[in-house]
Amino acid sequence: MIHRRHVFRSNLLALLFAFLAAYHVADAQSTDSTSGAELPVVCNLDPPVVFSQGSVTVQVLAGLPKRSRVQYLWTATGGAFAAEAGKPGVLTSEAHGDTAQWVADYASPASYTITAQVTGPNQVKNSCSLTVLVAARQENRGESASPTGDQLERALLLPGRKEQKGYGLYSYLLFGAKPDANARPRFLEVLEAYANLDTGLEAYFKLDRLDVTYVPVTAEPADSPDLATAVLEKYDYGHAKALLASLPKEKLDGDGPYIVSCIQPLQGPDSSTGPCLVQNLSTAPAGVIPLWMKQFRSETNQQQVWDNKAIGNLALNLRTAIAIAAEGLPMVQKAVSAFVFVSK
């Protein structure tokens, strides 16, 4: 009886946290005037830039129990939706389902907003929106380009190399120690997400609206189709520990992986970098990481002004996504605030 009471209390606390987090997410993102406090939702998108004949996969995550009656409605300010995923020949103005395929359909080069409205039991509603850019086929980087011409959203931090100036957000994949056999799959999951980051976005967006993700390495990895394994073999654990020393030691529990995102580059021990979003995946179940990383990738690929408020919203959205992905894992839901937090 005591065990059941403890489980019930844990589930109740987790549910309460999800509802509170959803309130802030809805306040920051919802386009629906009705209360969304009882229905946390977050959206993700891949890729963030397409050409006039391209398409985008969009997904909405809703914090509802399995087998709940849910209605989904996707709309957009341009383009269209494939009537059937993977078959863009038949297009419609709306889509239904938690995942949809948006098709540019020869739309003019511009930014378009894609919105998902979710209606749950008792007509509780909430919504989230994403922006996709339909780009002209040209590679004139102009003032938005890196001076070196590098595609820096995914960059290796080699010994002696400094971070490129001018980005709005600086993210780092940091490992506190070499992974053992149990931790290695988790580390590789994170590096797989890194390998899949979109590159070349400087061609279309200003640098101060973009996130750049760095991985410290001792040398250039071998040219390999398995980039995650190649990077892990050259990972610079000493440099990673120095960068982690930028953060309060009492906030770091475990060997990572950590994803640290700051408005300014990390400077190492005895430095002040301001608020940073810290994601601690040290004890995250492997099954949760793919969706977690997908949400992080989508959130940071949305061009925006990166400031303290944006970092706070990013933390709340990630917590909501993790809580939804971890349905049936009450200990993960209970610990979600320890997995994702903002370090002062």
C-alpha positions in Angstrom: 0.0 0.0 0.0 2.9 2.4 0.9 4.5 1.7 -2.5 1.3 2.4 -4.4 0.8 5.6 -2.5 4.4 6.7 -3.3 3.9 6.0 -7.0 0.6 7.9 -7.0 2.2 10.9 -5.3 5.1 10.8 -7.8 2.7 10.7 -10.8 0.6 13.5 -9.3 3.7 15.7 -8.8 4.9 15.0 -12.3 1.5 15.8 -13.7 1.3 19.0 -11.7 4.8 20.1 -13.0 3.8 19.4 -16.6 0.7 21.5 -16.2 2.7 24.4 -14.7 5.3 24.2 -17.4 2.6 24.1 -20.0 1.1 27.3 -18.6 4.4 29.2 -19.3 4.8 27.5 -22.7 1.3 28.5 -23.7 1.9 32.1 -22.5 5.0 32.3 -24.6 3.9 30.6 -27.8 0.2 29.9 -28.0 -1.9 31.6 -30.6 -5.1 30.4 -29.0 -6.9 32.8 -26.8 -8.5 30.0 -24.7 -6.6 28.6 -21.7 -4.1 26.0 -22.6 -2.9 25.4 -19.1 -4.4 21.9 -19.1 -3.0 20.9 -22.4 0.8 21.3 -22.9 1.8 21.2 -26.5 5.1 21.8 -28.4 5.9 21.6 -32.1 9.0 20.6 -34.0 10.0 20.9 -37.7 12.6 19.5 -40.0 14.2 21.1 -42.0 13.9 24.8 -41.3 14.7 25.9 -44.9 13.4 24.5 -48.2 13.3 25.6 -51.8 10.2 26.2 -53.8 9.7 22.5 -54.6 10.7 21.2 -51.1 8.7 19.9 -48.2 8.9 19.9 -44.4 7.9 17.4 -41.8 6.1 19.0 -38.8 5.0 17.3 -35.6 3.1 18.3 -32.5 3.5 16.7 -29.1 0.5 16.9 -26.7 0.6 16.1 -23.0 -2.4 13.8 -23.0 -2.8 10.2 -21.8 -2.6 7.5 -24.4 -5.9 6.6 -26.1 -7.3 10.1 -25.4 -9.6 11.5 -28.1 -7.5 14.2 -29.7 -8.2 16.4 -32.8 -5.3 18.0 -34.7 -5.6 20.8 -37.2 -2.6 22.1 -39.2 -2.8 25.4 -41.1 -0.2 27.6 -42.8 0.1 31.1 -44.2 1.3 29.7 -47.5 2.1 26.4 -49.3 -0.1 23.4 -48.7 -0.1 20.0 -47.0 0.3 16.6 -48.5 -3.0 14.6 -48.3 -0.9 11.6 -47.5 2.6 11.7 -46.0 5.3 10.9 -48.6 2.9 11.5 -51.5 2.9 15.3 -52.2 1.0 14.8 -55.4 -2.4 15.5 -53.8 -2.4 18.7 -51.7 -4.8 20.2 -49.2 -5.1 23.5 -47.3 -5.2 21.7 -44.0 -3.9 18.6 -42.4 -4.9 16.4 -39.5 -2.9 14.1 -37.3 0.1 14.7 -34.9 2.5 14.6 -37.9 2.1 16.3 -41.2 4.0 17.1 -44.4 4.0 20.7 -45.5 4.8 21.3 -49.1 6.2 24.6 -50.4 4.2 24.1 -53.7 6.2 26.7 -55.6 5.6 29.4 -52.9 7.5 32.7 -53.3 10.7 33.0 -51.3 9.6 34.2 -47.9 9.0 33.0 -44.3 5.8 31.0 -43.7 4.1 30.2 -40.4 2.8 26.7 -39.8 0.4 26.3 -36.9 -1.0 23.2 -35.1 -4.1 23.5 -33.0 -4.8 20.6 -30.7 -8.2 19.9 -29.1 -8.3 17.4 -26.3 -11.1 16.0 -24.1 -13.7 18.5 -22.9 -12.7 20.8 -25.8 -9.5 21.9 -24.0 -7.4 23.6 -26.7 -3.9 24.8 -27.2 -1.7 25.5 -30.2 1.9 26.1 -31.3 3.5 27.6 -34.3 6.7 27.2 -36.4 8.4 29.2 -39.1 9.8 27.7 -42.3 11.8 29.7 -44.9 11.3 29.1 -48.6 14.6 30.2 -50.1 15.6 31.3 -53.5 18.3 29.0 -55.1 21.3 31.1 -54.5 24.3 31.0 -52.2 25.0 34.7 -51.8 25.8 34.8 -48.1 26.4 38.6 -48.0 26.6 40.1 -44.6 25.1 37.0 -42.9 28.0 34.8 -43.8 30.9 33.6 -41.8 34.1 35.3 -42.8 35.6 31.9 -43.5 32.7 30.7 -45.5 32.3 27.7 -43.1 29.0 26.1 -42.4 29.3 26.7 -38.7 26.0 25.6 -37.2 27.8 22.3 -36.8 31.4 23.0 -35.9 34.4 21.2 -34.3 36.4 23.0 -31.7 40.0 22.1 -32.4 42.9 23.0 -30.1 43.8 26.6 -30.5 40.6 27.4 -32.4 38.2 30.1 -31.0 34.5 30.3 -31.5 33.2 32.3 -34.4 32.0 35.7 -33.2 28.5 37.1 -33.9 26.2 34.1 -33.3 23.1 34.6 -31.2 23.5 31.4 -29.2 26.5 29.1 -28.5 25.9 25.4 -27.7 28.4 22.8 -26.7 28.2 19.0 -26.5 30.3 18.3 -23.4 31.3 15.0 -21.9 32.8 14.9 -18.4 34.5 11.6 -18.9 35.1 8.9 -21.5 31.9 6.7 -21.6 31.8 3.1 -20.4 30.0 0.4 -22.3 26.7 1.4 -20.6 27.0 5.1 -21.3 28.4 4.8 -24.9 25.0 4.4 -26.7 23.7 7.5 -25.0 26.8 9.5 -26.0 26.5 8.3 -29.6 22.8 9.2 -29.7 23.7 12.8 -28.9 26.5 12.9 -31.5 24.1 11.4 -34.1 21.8 14.4 -33.5 24.8 16.7 -33.9 25.7 15.0 -37.2 22.2 15.7 -38.5 22.3 19.4 -37.7 21.4 21.6 -40.6 24.3 23.4 -42.1 24.6 26.5 -44.3 21.8 28.4 -42.6 24.1 31.5 -42.5 23.2 31.8 -46.2 19.7 32.8 -45.3 19.7 34.1 -41.7 21.6 36.7 -39.8 24.2 35.2 -37.5 22.8 36.8 -34.4 19.5 34.8 -35.0 21.3 31.4 -35.2 22.7 28.8 -32.8 26.1 27.3 -33.4 26.9 23.9 -31.8 30.5 23.1 -31.0 32.1 19.7 -30.1 35.7 19.9 -28.7 38.0 17.4 -30.4 41.8 16.8 -30.2 42.1 16.5 -34.0 39.9 16.3 -37.2 37.9 13.1 -37.1 38.5 10.6 -39.9 36.3 11.0 -43.0 33.6 8.4 -42.3 29.9 7.9 -43.0 29.6 7.2 -39.2 30.4 10.8 -38.1 29.2 10.2 -34.5 31.7 7.4 -33.9 34.5 9.2 -35.7 33.9 12.3 -33.5 33.8 10.3 -30.3 37.1 8.7 -31.1 38.7 12.2 -31.3 36.7 13.8 -28.4 38.7 16.2 -26.2 37.7 15.4 -22.7 40.2 17.8 -21.1 38.8 20.8 -23.1 35.3 19.7 -22.2 36.0 19.6 -18.5 37.5 23.1 -18.7 34.4 24.4 -20.4 32.2 22.7 -17.9 34.1 24.6 -15.2 32.4 27.7 -16.4 29.2 26.4 -14.6 28.5 26.1 -10.9 30.0 22.7 -9.8 27.0 21.9 -7.6 24.7 22.0 -10.6 26.6 19.3 -12.5 25.7 15.7 -11.5 27.2 12.9 -13.6 29.5 12.7 -16.6 27.0 13.8 -19.2 26.5 14.1 -22.0 25.7 17.8 -21.3 24.4 20.3 -23.8 25.2 23.8 -22.6 23.7 26.8 -24.5 24.8 30.4 -23.7 24.5 33.8 -25.3 28.2 34.2 -25.0 30.9 31.6 -25.6 32.1 29.6 -22.6 35.4 30.9 -21.1 36.3 28.1 -18.7 37.1 28.3 -14.9 36.5 31.6 -13.0 34.5 33.2 -15.8 31.1 34.7 -16.0 29.0 33.8 -19.0 25.5 34.8 -17.8 22.5 32.6 -18.0 23.1 29.3 -19.7 20.6 26.5 -20.6 22.0 23.2 -19.3 20.7 19.9 -20.4 22.1 17.0 -18.3 21.6 13.6 -20.1 23.7 11.7 -17.6 20.8 9.5 -16.5 18.4 10.0 -19.3 16.9 6.7 -20.7 18.2 6.1 -24.3 14.7 5.8 -25.6 13.9 9.4 -24.6 17.0 11.0 -26.2 16.1 10.9 -29.9 12.9 12.9 -29.4 14.7 15.1 -26.9 17.4 15.9 -29.3 14.9 16.4 -32.2 13.1 19.0 -30.1 16.3 20.8 -29.2 17.4 20.8 -32.9 14.0 22.2 -34.0 13.9 24.9 -31.3 17.3 26.2 -32.0 16.8 26.1 -35.7 14.0 28.7 -35.4 15.7 32.0 -36.1 15.0 34.4 -33.2 16.4 37.0 -30.9 18.4 35.0 -28.4 18.1 36.6 -25.0 17.4 35.5 -21.4 13.6 35.2 -22.2 14.3 33.0 -25.2 16.6 30.8 -23.2 13.9 30.4 -20.5 11.3 29.6 -23.2 13.6 27.0 -24.7 14.0 25.3 -21.3 10.3 25.2 -20.7 9.6 23.7 -24.2 12.3 21.1 -23.7 10.9 20.1 -20.3 7.4 19.8 -21.8 8.7 17.6 -24.7 10.7 15.4 -22.3 7.7 14.9 -20.0 5.5 14.0 -22.9 8.1 11.6 -24.4 8.6 10.0 -21.0 5.0 8.9 -20.5 5.0 5.8 -18.4 8.4 6.8 -16.9 7.4 8.7 -13.7 10.9 9.0 -12.4 12.0 10.8 -15.6 9.0 13.1 -15.4 9.7 13.8 -11.8 13.4 14.6 -12.5 12.8 16.7 -15.6 13.7 20.0 -13.9 17.1 18.5 -13.0 17.6 17.3 -16.6 17.0 20.8 -18.1 17.7 24.0 -16.1 19.0 27.5 -16.5 22.3 28.2 -14.7 22.7 31.8 -13.5 
